[in-house]
């Protein structure tokens, strides 16, 4: 566009302009439309890239490269007056070295559409199956105290039953989440080229080994470039295994926080005045026994504290009864191998 404007100014001044500049002036409308179309295409590509979930960006690298590859085959040095301008889309990028690009718009749009479909499919699986399962785990309550006060024995029984029910629910959601992650990775693997699929190995001996492992120094650590597809698959499994653990931790924390809030009465201080915003029912039912000359509380505060500690430990140990992902087991094996390597 800058060349056209310069040619227009020179023409208005009555100065001689090169023949190529005259040709650009004759094709001004066509060039402007071509530039607009190209910018629209580039914006569509940016929007498609922006729709990719952050954790999946590295996983979708080969599929992004297909779109970028569709931009390369037509790269030739031509002028705006080229005979192929009607069939190809042109754009001039002003840089220290001016480059002309010829783009096969049909091929680019085809690859871009395939990327959009893949991103939509993966996003649906991620939101509806994986994230939903993790949210269900995080929202699970390990113990929901009743509205009315209860005895220590009733509280103990309630905690045990609630924890057992929660373990069954969390186990189910954990397995569903693991299956959904593997299903998503399987979809991505099927879309890869044959030689890329061959690099991704799930055997015990070569569990997602880095494709560039042979070129890296492996002394005392597991070699990972974090750029190849095996590393991307391995890292994605690690991310969502950690998210699964975080969901279980959040579930436990929120359950303990619920009990803590029930035990404490909300108090707000305004100056020297104490305002009780909401009076909650006590958690435990106790008896006041007159034992002259003393007044006793049964069960005692020590008994109540002991039961609370016991119930809290029960909640904290639920993770021991939830099965690990297969990936977590492989991570442990890898860490054991690393320790052995360091020992030698």
C-alpha positions in Angstrom: 0.0 0.0 0.0 2.9 2.4 0.7 4.3 1.8 -2.8 0.9 2.7 -4.3 0.6 5.8 -2.3 4.1 6.9 -3.3 3.3 6.2 -6.9 0.1 8.3 -6.6 2.0 11.3 -5.1 4.7 11.1 -7.8 2.0 11.0 -10.5 0.2 14.0 -9.1 3.4 15.9 -9.1 3.9 15.1 -12.8 7.0 13.1 -12.2 8.0 10.1 -14.2 7.3 6.8 -12.4 8.6 3.3 -13.3 6.5 1.0 -15.4 6.1 -1.4 -12.4 4.6 1.4 -10.3 2.1 2.2 -13.1 1.1 -1.4 -13.1 0.5 -1.2 -9.4 -1.8 1.8 -9.8 -3.9 0.0 -12.4 -4.3 -3.0 -10.0 -4.9 -0.9 -6.9 -8.4 -2.1 -6.1 -7.5 -5.7 -6.7 -4.4 -5.4 -4.5 -6.4 -3.7 -1.7 -9.1 -6.4 -1.8 -6.3 -9.1 -1.7 -4.7 -7.4 1.3 -8.1 -7.2 3.1 -8.8 -10.9 2.4 -5.3 -11.9 3.7 -5.7 -9.9 6.9 -9.1 -11.6 7.5 -7.5 -15.0 7.0 -4.7 -14.1 9.5 -7.2 -12.9 12.0 -9.1 -16.2 11.7 -5.9 -18.1 12.3 -5.2 -16.0 15.4 -8.8 -16.6 16.7 -8.4 -20.4 16.2 -5.1 -20.3 18.1 -6.6 -18.3 20.9 -9.4 -20.9 21.3 -6.9 -23.6 22.1 -6.9 -24.4 25.9 -3.6 -23.4 27.5 -2.7 -26.9 28.7 -3.2 -28.3 25.2 -1.2 -25.7 23.3 1.9 -27.9 23.1 -0.2 -31.0 22.4 -1.7 -29.3 19.3 1.7 -28.1 18.0 1.7 -30.6 15.0 -1.8 -29.5 14.1 -0.9 -25.9 14.3 2.1 -26.6 12.1 -0.2 -28.1 9.5 -1.8 -24.7 9.2 1.5 -22.9 9.1 2.8 -25.5 6.6 -0.1 -24.6 4.3 1.2 -21.0 4.2 4.7 -22.2 3.0 4.3 -24.1 -0.2 3.3 -21.1 -2.2 6.2 -18.9 -1.1 7.8 -17.4 -4.2 9.2 -14.0 -5.1 6.7 -12.4 -7.4 5.3 -8.9 -8.1 1.9 -7.5 -7.5 1.3 -7.8 -11.3 1.8 -11.5 -11.3 -0.6 -13.5 -13.5 -1.4 -15.8 -10.6 -2.9 -13.0 -8.4 -6.4 -14.1 -9.2 -5.8 -17.6 -8.0 -3.6 -16.9 -5.0 -3.7 -14.5 -2.2 -0.8 -12.0 -1.9 0.5 -9.8 0.8 3.7 -7.7 1.1 5.3 -7.5 4.6 7.5 -4.5 4.9 10.7 -5.5 6.8 14.4 -5.1 6.4 14.1 -7.7 3.7 10.9 -7.4 1.7 9.3 -10.8 1.2 6.4 -11.7 -1.1 4.2 -14.6 -0.1 1.8 -16.6 -2.3 -0.8 -18.4 -0.3 -3.1 -21.2 -1.5 -6.2 -19.9 0.4 -8.2 -23.1 -0.2 -5.6 -25.3 1.4 -5.1 -22.9 4.3 -8.8 -22.7 5.0 -9.1 -26.5 4.9 -6.3 -27.0 7.4 -7.7 -24.2 9.6 -11.1 -25.8 9.6 -9.7 -29.2 10.6 -7.8 -27.4 13.4 -11.1 -25.7 14.6 -13.0 -29.0 14.6 -10.2 -30.7 16.5 -10.0 -27.9 19.1 -13.8 -28.0 19.5 -13.8 -31.8 20.0 -11.0 -31.6 22.6 -12.5 -28.6 24.4 -15.8 -30.5 24.7 -14.1 -33.5 26.2 -12.0 -31.3 28.5 -14.9 -29.3 29.8 -17.7 -31.9 29.9 -15.8 -34.9 31.1 -12.4 -34.0 32.6 -13.1 -30.6 34.3 -16.6 -31.7 35.3 -15.2 -34.8 37.0 -12.6 -32.7 38.8 -15.2 -30.2 39.9 -17.4 -33.0 41.2 -14.5 -34.3 43.3 -13.7 -30.9 44.7 -17.3 -30.3 45.7 -17.7 -33.6 47.5 -18.3 -33.2 51.2 -16.6 -35.7 53.5 -18.9 -34.8 56.4 -22.0 -32.7 56.5 -23.1 -32.0 60.0 -26.8 -32.1 60.6 -28.7 -29.0 61.5 -29.5 -30.2 65.1 -26.8 -31.1 67.6 -25.7 -34.8 67.7 -23.8 -37.0 70.1 -20.2 -37.9 69.7 -21.1 -41.5 68.7 -23.5 -40.2 66.1 -20.9 -37.8 64.8 -18.4 -40.6 64.6 -20.8 -42.8 62.7 -21.8 -39.9 60.4 -18.2 -39.2 59.6 -17.3 -42.8 58.8 -20.4 -43.3 56.5 -19.9 -39.9 54.8 -16.2 -40.7 54.1 -16.9 -44.1 52.8 -19.6 -42.7 50.4 -17.2 -39.9 49.4 -14.4 -42.5 48.7 -16.7 -44.4 46.4 -17.8 -41.2 44.6 -14.3 -39.8 44.3 -12.9 -43.2 43.0 -15.6 -43.3 40.3 -14.9 -39.7 39.2 -11.1 -40.3 39.3 -11.4 -43.3 37.0 -13.7 -41.3 34.7 -11.3 -38.4 34.6 -8.3 -40.7 33.8 -10.3 -42.5 31.0 -11.3 -39.1 29.6 -7.7 -37.8 29.5 -6.5 -41.0 27.8 -9.4 -40.8 25.3 -8.5 -37.2 24.5 -4.9 -38.1 23.9 -5.9 -41.1 21.7 -7.9 -38.7 19.5 -4.9 -36.4 19.1 -2.6 -39.4 18.5 -4.8 -40.7 15.6 -4.6 -37.3 13.9 -0.8 -37.4 13.9 1.4 -38.5 11.0 2.5 -42.2 11.0 6.1 -41.3 12.0 4.9 -39.1 14.8 2.6 -41.8 16.1 5.5 -44.2 16.1 7.4 -41.9 18.5 4.7 -42.1 21.1 5.3 -45.4 23.0 3.3 -46.5 26.0 5.2 -49.7 26.9 6.7 -50.2 30.3 10.2 -50.0 28.8 9.6 -46.9 26.8 6.8 -45.0 28.6 6.5 -41.8 26.5 10.2 -41.6 26.1 11.4 -38.3 24.7 11.9 -38.5 20.9 15.2 -36.6 21.3 16.5 -38.7 24.2 19.4 -40.1 22.3 20.8 -36.6 21.7 20.6 -35.4 25.3 22.7 -35.9 28.4 20.9 -38.4 30.6 23.3 -38.5 33.5 21.3 -38.4 36.8 18.0 -37.3 35.4 15.3 -38.3 32.9 15.9 -36.6 29.6 13.0 -34.5 28.3 13.1 -31.8 25.8 9.5 -30.8 26.5 9.1 -30.0 22.8 8.3 -33.3 21.1 5.0 -35.0 21.1 5.9 -37.8 23.6 7.0 -35.2 26.1 3.7 -33.2 25.4 1.6 -36.4 26.1 3.7 -37.2 29.2 3.4 -33.6 30.6 -0.4 -33.5 29.9 -1.0 -36.6 31.9 1.2 -35.2 34.7 -0.8 -32.0 34.7 -4.1 -33.6 35.1 -2.9 -36.2 37.6 -1.8 -33.2 39.7 -5.2 -31.5 39.1 -6.9 -34.7 40.3 -4.8 -34.6 43.5 -5.5 -30.9 43.9 -9.3 -31.6 43.7 -9.0 -34.3 46.4 -7.1 -31.8 48.6 -9.7 -29.1 48.0 -12.5 -31.6 48.9 -10.7 -32.4 52.2 -10.0 -28.8 53.0 -13.5 -27.6 52.4 -14.9 -30.4 54.5 -12.7 -29.5 57.5 -13.5 -25.9 56.9 -17.2 -26.7 57.1 -16.8 -28.3 60.5 -14.6 -25.5 61.8 -17.2 -22.9 60.8 -19.9 -24.9 62.6 -17.8 -25.0 65.8 -17.2 -21.2 65.8 -19.9 -18.7 66.2 -19.6 -15.7 63.8 -18.7 -12.5 65.8 -18.2 -9.0 64.5 -16.8 -6.2 66.5 -18.0 -2.6 66.1 -16.0 -0.5 68.4 -16.4 -2.0 71.8 -19.7 -3.6 70.9 -19.9 -7.3 70.0 -22.4 -8.3 67.3 -23.4 -11.9 66.7 -24.5 -11.9 63.1 -25.9 -15.4 63.1 -26.3 -17.9 65.9 -25.5 -21.4 64.7 -26.7 -24.6 66.5 -23.9 -26.3 68.4 -22.3 -29.3 66.7 -22.4 -31.7 69.7 -25.2 -32.4 72.2 -23.9 -32.4 75.8 -25.4 -32.9 79.2 -24.8 -30.7 82.2 -24.5 -32.9 85.3 -24.6 -31.5 88.8 -22.0 -33.3 90.9 -21.8 -31.4 94.2 -19.8 -29.3 94.6 -19.0 -29.4 90.8 -20.9 -29.0 87.6 -19.7 -31.5 84.9 -20.1 -31.4 81.2 -20.6 -34.8 79.6 -19.0 -35.6 77.2 -16.0 -33.5 78.4 -14.2 -31.0 76.2 -11.3 -33.5 76.0 -13.6 -36.2 74.6 -15.0 -33.8 72.1 -11.5 -32.7 71.0 -10.4 -36.3 70.8 -13.4 -37.2 68.5 -12.8 -34.2 66.3 -9.1 -35.2 65.9 -10.2 -38.8 65.1 -12.7 -37.6 62.5 -10.2 -35.2 60.9 -7.7 -38.0 60.6 -10.3 -40.1 58.9 -10.9 -37.4 56.4 -7.2 -36.8 55.8 -6.6 -40.5 55.0 -9.3 -40.9 52.3 -6.6 -40.5 49.6 -5.1 -43.8 50.7 -8.2 -45.6 49.6 -8.5 -43.9 46.2 -6.7 -45.7 43.3 -3.8 -44.0 41.6 -3.7 -43.3 38.0 -1.5 -45.6 35.9 0.6 -42.6 35.0 1.2 -41.9 38.7 2.6 -45.5 39.1 4.9 -45.0 36.1 6.1 -41.7 37.6 7.1 -43.5 40.8 9.0 -46.1 38.8 10.7 -43.3 36.9 11.8 -41.6 40.1 13.1 -44.9 41.5 15.2 -45.4 38.3 16.5 -41.8 38.7 17.6 -42.4 42.3 19.4 -45.6 41.3 21.2 -43.7 38.5 22.3 -41.0 40.9 23.5 -43.6 43.4 25.8 -45.2 40.8 
